[in-house]
């Protein structure tokens, strides 16, 4: 009873923290999209105008919610520091803190089920957790050093190198963790880089500029340039991170034998599509970028599509008693009205298989997840064998009776 209540409480904690993570993520990514759009859309003031003399590098007129807005951007800083100055930082911090908490609740508190796949690597839970946390630290350190190196002045080449390193991280993690955990930790690594950009570069640079103005000095424009660089990087990271946030619902991606390559293709498509919009905001229409992104996604969908098994004429029906025993031992310990597997208070996704009627009702899902994708049992926690998967396949392909 105590274990059941504990799991139920963790489910509620999962729900509330996930909800918070979604809300703060929308706020952060929305602000990021808006300011990159604003930066690309502002137009320089007329030569010799009061705005130009005041140091304004660009302005924009917009209408929204029944009102007119006139945001202006200064080349370095205004002549006088305003009394009230809004800092865009808590959106980023709250998103990362809630995401990190969710990582602990979902993955680290139940690492044996959520992070470890014995067919990939026979790890202890603490080893899997250490790999996950180490990925976050190493990812930020390598990225920051690259940005501060001479390579940081060559944006195109830096982008290619960072993409290659992220794909390498995905490859390494796919050989150590379950596919689902590998994907989530690539996303957590990118998210950590994004929030560290805000915490370690953007905000400190802005503070130095404000401090210089308070001291009656001209701010050094290098801080604004560094902040702009990291902000643009964050903008290109967003679509890959958003996909990874929802990837745990799509085992066809993270459970593919080449899951790291699947992720690499999807991330590339996201960057190409994001680049199109960034160019569009500058007034440049380059349809080749979204076309290439869509082509990558379409090609990937075709490449990883499941291949239907050939049914032999006169195939014998399965031993239903044996099938039900397999389902009870391998699947229904989680997928039932009263799960007995530690860490599960309710059936995942509401799919219950503890009666023959429910098993028939979810026959397509059972076949897809256990045979085609081999995504279930999660991390093969209950040790389902290939012979047992073949039994499920035979049952489904002969009518799921």
C-alpha positions as CSV (number, residue, x, y, z in Angstrom):
1,X,0.0,0.0,0.0
2,X,2.8,2.4,0.9
3,X,4.6,1.7,-2.4
4,X,1.3,2.3,-4.3
5,X,0.8,5.7,-2.6
6,X,4.4,6.6,-3.2
7,X,4.1,5.8,-6.9
8,X,0.8,7.7,-7.1
9,X,2.5,10.7,-5.4
10,X,5.3,10.6,-7.9
11,X,2.8,10.5,-10.8
12,X,1.2,13.7,-9.5
13,X,4.7,15.3,-9.1
14,X,5.5,14.2,-12.6
15,X,2.3,15.8,-13.9
16,X,2.7,19.1,-12.1
17,X,6.4,19.5,-12.9
18,X,5.8,18.5,-16.5
19,X,3.1,21.1,-16.8
20,X,5.3,23.8,-15.3
21,X,8.1,22.8,-17.7
22,X,5.8,23.2,-20.7
23,X,4.5,26.6,-19.5
24,X,8.0,28.0,-18.8
25,X,9.3,26.5,-22.1
26,X,6.6,28.2,-24.1
27,X,7.5,31.5,-22.4
28,X,11.3,31.1,-23.0
29,X,11.1,29.9,-26.6
30,X,8.4,32.4,-27.4
31,X,10.6,35.2,-26.2
32,X,13.5,33.8,-28.1
33,X,11.5,33.6,-31.4
34,X,10.2,37.1,-30.9
35,X,13.5,38.8,-30.3
36,X,15.2,37.0,-33.2
37,X,12.3,38.0,-35.4
38,X,12.5,41.6,-34.0
39,X,16.3,41.7,-34.6
40,X,15.8,40.5,-38.2
41,X,12.8,42.8,-38.9
42,X,13.9,46.2,-37.6
43,X,14.8,48.8,-40.1
44,X,17.5,51.5,-39.7
45,X,16.3,55.1,-39.1
46,X,16.5,57.8,-41.7
47,X,20.1,59.3,-42.0
48,X,20.4,62.4,-39.9
49,X,17.2,61.7,-38.0
50,X,16.9,62.2,-34.2
51,X,16.8,58.5,-33.8
52,X,20.1,58.0,-35.6
53,X,21.6,60.8,-33.5
54,X,20.4,59.1,-30.3
55,X,22.2,55.9,-31.3
56,X,19.2,53.9,-32.4
57,X,20.3,51.3,-35.0
58,X,16.8,50.1,-35.9
59,X,13.1,50.4,-35.1
60,X,9.9,48.6,-35.9
61,X,6.2,49.6,-35.9
62,X,3.8,46.8,-35.0
63,X,0.2,46.4,-34.0
64,X,-1.0,43.8,-31.6
65,X,-4.0,43.3,-29.2
66,X,-5.5,46.6,-30.3
67,X,-2.4,48.7,-29.6
68,X,0.5,50.1,-31.6
69,X,4.1,49.3,-30.5
70,X,7.4,51.0,-31.6
71,X,10.3,48.9,-30.3
72,X,13.8,50.4,-30.9
73,X,17.2,48.8,-30.7
74,X,20.3,50.8,-29.8
75,X,23.6,50.2,-31.5
76,X,25.3,49.8,-28.1
77,X,23.2,51.4,-25.4
78,X,21.0,54.5,-24.8
79,X,22.6,57.7,-23.6
80,X,20.8,57.5,-20.3
81,X,20.0,54.3,-18.3
82,X,16.2,54.0,-17.8
83,X,14.9,53.7,-14.3
84,X,13.1,50.4,-15.1
85,X,14.8,47.8,-17.2
86,X,13.3,44.3,-17.8
87,X,15.7,41.4,-17.8
88,X,14.7,38.3,-19.8
89,X,16.3,35.5,-17.8
90,X,13.7,33.8,-15.5
91,X,12.0,32.2,-18.5
92,X,15.2,30.4,-19.3
93,X,16.1,29.6,-15.7
94,X,12.6,28.3,-14.8
95,X,12.5,26.1,-17.9
96,X,15.9,24.5,-17.1
97,X,15.1,24.0,-13.4
98,X,11.7,22.4,-14.1
99,X,13.3,20.2,-16.9
100,X,16.1,19.1,-14.6
101,X,13.6,18.2,-11.9
102,X,11.6,16.3,-14.4
103,X,14.7,14.4,-15.5
104,X,15.1,13.2,-11.9
105,X,11.5,12.3,-11.4
106,X,11.0,10.4,-14.6
107,X,14.5,8.9,-15.3
108,X,16.8,9.1,-12.3
109,X,14.3,7.9,-9.6
110,X,13.6,4.9,-11.8
111,X,16.8,4.5,-13.7
112,X,16.7,0.7,-13.9
113,X,13.5,0.9,-15.9
114,X,13.8,4.2,-17.8
115,X,17.5,4.5,-18.6
116,X,18.9,1.0,-18.9
117,X,18.5,-1.5,-21.7
118,X,20.5,-4.7,-21.0
119,X,20.7,-5.5,-24.7
120,X,22.5,-2.2,-25.2
121,X,24.8,-2.0,-22.1
122,X,24.6,-3.8,-18.7
123,X,24.9,-0.8,-16.4
124,X,24.1,-0.2,-12.8
125,X,21.6,2.6,-12.2
126,X,24.3,4.9,-10.7
127,X,26.4,4.4,-13.8
128,X,23.5,5.4,-16.1
129,X,22.8,8.5,-14.0
130,X,26.5,9.5,-14.0
131,X,26.6,9.2,-17.7
132,X,23.5,11.4,-18.0
133,X,24.8,14.1,-15.7
134,X,28.3,13.9,-17.3
135,X,26.8,14.6,-20.7
136,X,25.3,17.9,-19.5
137,X,28.7,19.1,-18.1
138,X,30.8,17.9,-21.0
139,X,28.4,19.3,-23.6
140,X,28.4,22.8,-22.2
141,X,32.2,22.9,-21.6
142,X,33.1,21.8,-25.1
143,X,30.6,24.2,-26.7
144,X,31.7,27.2,-24.6
145,X,35.4,26.5,-25.4
146,X,34.6,26.3,-29.1
147,X,32.7,29.6,-29.0
148,X,35.7,31.3,-27.3
149,X,38.2,29.8,-29.6
150,X,39.1,31.3,-33.1
151,X,36.5,28.9,-34.5
152,X,33.9,31.1,-32.7
153,X,34.4,33.9,-35.3
154,X,33.4,31.6,-38.1
155,X,29.7,31.0,-37.5
156,X,29.1,28.6,-40.4
157,X,32.0,26.3,-39.6
158,X,31.2,26.5,-35.9
159,X,27.6,25.4,-36.6
160,X,28.8,22.4,-38.6
161,X,31.3,21.4,-35.9
162,X,28.6,21.7,-33.2
163,X,26.1,19.7,-35.2
164,X,28.8,16.9,-35.7
165,X,29.6,16.9,-31.9
166,X,25.9,16.7,-31.0
167,X,25.4,13.7,-33.4
168,X,28.5,12.1,-31.9
169,X,27.0,12.5,-28.4
170,X,23.8,10.9,-29.7
171,X,25.8,8.0,-31.1
172,X,27.8,7.4,-27.9
173,X,24.7,7.7,-25.7
174,X,22.8,5.2,-27.9
175,X,25.5,2.7,-27.1
176,X,25.2,3.2,-23.4
177,X,21.6,4.0,-22.5
178,X,18.2,3.0,-23.7
179,X,17.1,4.8,-26.9
180,X,14.5,6.8,-25.0
181,X,17.0,8.0,-22.4
182,X,19.7,8.6,-25.0
183,X,17.3,11.0,-26.8
184,X,16.3,12.8,-23.7
185,X,19.9,13.4,-22.6
186,X,20.8,14.8,-26.0
187,X,17.9,17.2,-25.5
188,X,19.0,17.9,-21.9
189,X,22.5,18.6,-23.0
190,X,21.3,21.1,-25.7
191,X,18.9,22.7,-23.2
192,X,21.8,23.0,-20.7
193,X,23.9,24.8,-23.3
194,X,21.0,27.1,-24.0
195,X,20.4,28.1,-20.4
196,X,24.1,28.4,-19.7
197,X,24.4,30.8,-22.6
198,X,21.9,33.0,-20.8
199,X,23.4,32.5,-17.3
200,X,27.1,32.6,-18.1
201,X,27.3,34.9,-21.2
202,X,24.2,36.9,-22.1
203,X,23.2,38.2,-18.6
204,X,26.7,38.8,-17.3
205,X,27.5,40.8,-20.5
206,X,24.3,42.9,-20.1
207,X,25.2,43.5,-16.4
208,X,28.7,44.8,-17.4
209,X,27.1,47.2,-19.9
210,X,24.7,48.5,-17.3
211,X,27.5,48.8,-14.7
212,X,29.5,50.8,-17.3
213,X,26.6,53.2,-17.9
214,X,26.1,53.7,-14.1
215,X,29.8,54.6,-13.9
216,X,29.4,57.1,-16.6
217,X,31.4,55.1,-19.1
218,X,30.6,53.9,-22.6
219,X,29.7,50.2,-22.6
220,X,32.0,47.9,-24.5
221,X,30.1,46.6,-27.6
222,X,31.8,43.2,-27.4
223,X,29.4,42.1,-24.7
224,X,26.4,42.8,-26.9
225,X,28.1,41.0,-29.8
226,X,28.8,37.9,-27.7
227,X,25.2,37.9,-26.3
228,X,23.8,38.2,-29.8
229,X,25.9,35.3,-31.0
230,X,24.7,33.0,-28.2
231,X,21.1,34.1,-28.6
232,X,21.2,33.2,-32.3
233,X,22.6,29.8,-31.4
234,X,19.8,29.2,-28.9
235,X,17.3,30.1,-31.7
236,X,18.7,27.3,-33.9
237,X,18.7,24.8,-31.0
238,X,15.0,25.2,-30.3
239,X,13.3,23.0,-33.0
240,X,15.6,20.0,-32.2
241,X,15.0,20.4,-28.5
242,X,11.2,20.6,-29.0
243,X,11.3,17.4,-31.0
244,X,13.3,15.6,-28.3
245,X,10.8,16.8,-25.7
246,X,8.0,14.9,-27.5
247,X,10.1,12.0,-28.8
248,X,9.3,9.7,-26.0
249,X,5.9,9.2,-27.6
250,X,7.4,7.9,-30.8
251,X,9.3,4.6,-30.3
252,X,9.7,4.3,-34.1
253,X,12.5,7.0,-33.8
254,X,14.3,6.3,-30.5
255,X,14.0,2.5,-30.7
256,X,15.3,2.2,-34.3
257,X,18.6,0.3,-34.6
258,X,20.2,3.5,-36.0
259,X,18.3,5.8,-33.6
260,X,21.2,8.2,-33.4
261,X,21.1,8.7,-37.2
262,X,17.4,9.1,-37.1
263,X,17.8,11.9,-34.5
264,X,20.6,13.5,-36.6
265,X,18.3,13.7,-39.7
266,X,15.4,15.2,-37.7
267,X,17.7,17.8,-36.0
268,X,19.1,18.8,-39.4
269,X,15.6,19.2,-40.8
270,X,14.6,21.4,-37.8
271,X,17.7,23.6,-38.3
272,X,17.0,24.0,-42.0
273,X,13.4,25.0,-41.4
274,X,14.4,27.4,-38.6
275,X,17.0,29.0,-41.0
276,X,14.3,29.6,-43.6
277,X,12.2,31.6,-41.1
278,X,15.2,33.6,-39.9
279,X,16.0,34.6,-43.5
280,X,12.4,35.3,-44.2
281,X,12.3,37.8,-41.4
282,X,15.2,39.6,-43.1
283,X,13.3,39.8,-46.3
284,X,15.0,36.9,-48.0
285,X,12.9,34.1,-49.3
286,X,14.9,30.8,-49.8
287,X,12.5,28.0,-50.3
288,X,15.3,25.5,-50.8
289,X,15.9,25.3,-47.0
290,X,12.3,24.2,-45.9
291,X,12.1,22.0,-49.1
292,X,15.3,20.2,-48.0
293,X,14.0,19.9,-44.4
294,X,10.7,18.4,-45.6
295,X,12.6,16.1,-48.0
296,X,14.8,14.8,-45.1
297,X,11.7,14.1,-43.0
298,X,9.9,12.4,-45.8
299,X,12.9,10.3,-46.7
300,X,13.4,9.3,-43.1
301,X,9.7,8.3,-42.7
302,X,10.0,6.0,-45.7
303,X,13.4,4.6,-44.6
304,X,12.2,3.6,-41.1
305,X,8.7,2.5,-42.0
306,X,7.9,-1.0,-40.6
307,X,7.9,-3.8,-43.1
308,X,4.8,-6.1,-42.9
309,X,5.6,-9.7,-42.2
310,X,4.8,-12.2,-44.9
311,X,2.0,-14.5,-43.7
312,X,2.3,-18.1,-44.7
313,X,-0.8,-19.9,-45.9
314,X,-2.3,-22.3,-43.4
315,X,-0.4,-20.8,-40.4
316,X,-1.3,-22.5,-37.2
317,X,-3.1,-20.6,-34.5
318,X,-1.1,-20.0,-31.3
319,X,-1.4,-21.6,-28.0
320,X,-3.6,-18.9,-26.3
321,X,-2.8,-20.1,-22.8
322,X,0.9,-19.7,-23.4
323,X,0.4,-16.3,-25.0
324,X,-1.6,-15.0,-22.0
325,X,1.1,-16.3,-19.7
326,X,3.7,-14.3,-21.7
327,X,1.6,-11.2,-21.6
328,X,1.0,-11.6,-17.9
329,X,4.7,-12.0,-17.1
330,X,6.2,-9.5,-19.6
331,X,3.6,-6.8,-20.2
332,X,0.7,-6.8,-17.6
333,X,3.0,-6.2,-14.7
334,X,2.9,-2.6,-15.8
335,X,-0.1,-2.6,-18.2
336,X,-2.9,-3.5,-15.8
337,X,-5.4,-2.0,-13.5
338,X,-3.1,-2.7,-10.6
339,X,0.6,-2.7,-11.8
340,X,3.0,-4.8,-9.7
341,X,6.2,-3.5,-11.3
342,X,7.9,-1.0,-8.9
343,X,7.8,2.6,-10.1
344,X,4.4,2.3,-11.9
345,X,1.2,3.5,-10.1
346,X,-1.0,3.2,-13.2
347,X,-0.8,1.6,-16.6
348,X,1.4,3.6,-19.0
349,X,-0.7,5.5,-21.5
350,X,-3.8,3.9,-20.0
351,X,-3.1,0.7,-21.9
352,X,-4.2,-2.4,-19.9
353,X,-3.7,-6.0,-21.0
354,X,-4.6,-8.1,-18.0
355,X,-7.7,-9.7,-19.6
356,X,-8.1,-11.5,-23.0
357,X,-10.6,-8.8,-24.0
358,X,-8.3,-5.9,-23.3
359,X,-5.4,-7.8,-25.1
360,X,-7.6,-8.1,-28.2
361,X,-8.6,-4.5,-27.9
362,X,-5.0,-3.3,-28.0
363,X,-3.7,-6.0,-30.4
364,X,-2.3,-3.5,-32.9
365,X,-0.4,-1.6,-30.3
366,X,1.0,-4.8,-28.7
367,X,2.2,-6.0,-32.0
368,X,3.7,-2.7,-33.0
369,X,5.5,-2.1,-29.7
370,X,6.7,-5.6,-28.9
371,X,7.4,-7.0,-32.4
372,X,7.9,-4.2,-34.9
373,X,9.6,-1.6,-32.7
374,X,10.7,-3.8,-29.8
375,X,10.1,-0.8,-27.7
376,X,8.2,-2.7,-25.0
377,X,8.7,-3.9,-22.4
378,X,10.5,-0.6,-21.7
379,X,14.2,-1.3,-21.6
380,X,13.1,-4.9,-21.8
381,X,12.8,-4.7,-18.0
382,X,10.9,-7.9,-17.8
383,X,13.2,-9.9,-20.1
384,X,10.9,-10.7,-23.0
385,X,12.7,-13.2,-25.3
386,X,12.8,-13.3,-29.1
387,X,10.7,-16.5,-29.1
388,X,8.1,-14.7,-27.0
389,X,8.0,-11.8,-29.5
390,X,7.7,-14.3,-32.3
391,X,4.7,-15.8,-30.4
392,X,3.0,-12.4,-30.3
393,X,3.7,-11.9,-34.0
394,X,2.2,-15.2,-34.9
395,X,-0.9,-14.4,-32.7
396,X,-1.4,-11.1,-34.4
397,X,-0.7,-12.2,-38.0
398,X,-3.3,-15.1,-37.6
399,X,-6.1,-12.8,-36.6
400,X,-5.3,-11.9,-32.9
401,X,-8.0,-14.4,-31.7
